[in-house]
Amino acid sequence: MLEFHYVKYSHLNLFNLNKTIELGTALNDSEIVSKAVNIKENKVEIGIYPYSDEIKERLIEKYNDMVMVVPSEIEVIESRTTPLNYMQGGLQIGSTATRSTGRVIVL
């Protein structure tokens, strides 16, 4: 069954906003540690660590209702081995020293 939903912001609007928000941006004692386009909610989800209602209000004031601010339980470290957000896509490069058996290869 095909369903149509009217949304306030297009996927392109949300995607472009997501690209402009920088991970690691310091906000007083908090930091933006994650971001993702949340299609179901029609918003860009921003994770902050540690969570603060004051920072949440500042981000909502800056980006209007295009964002939803959520607490992040752990600080996300961006690197080439950081687990991939499958909904955003991208390249994940794992350790090249092990195979699927988990054994270390000694050359």
Salt bridges, closest charged atoms under 4 A:
GLU3 OE1 - HIS5 NE2 3.39
ASP65 OD2 - LYS8 NZ 2.90
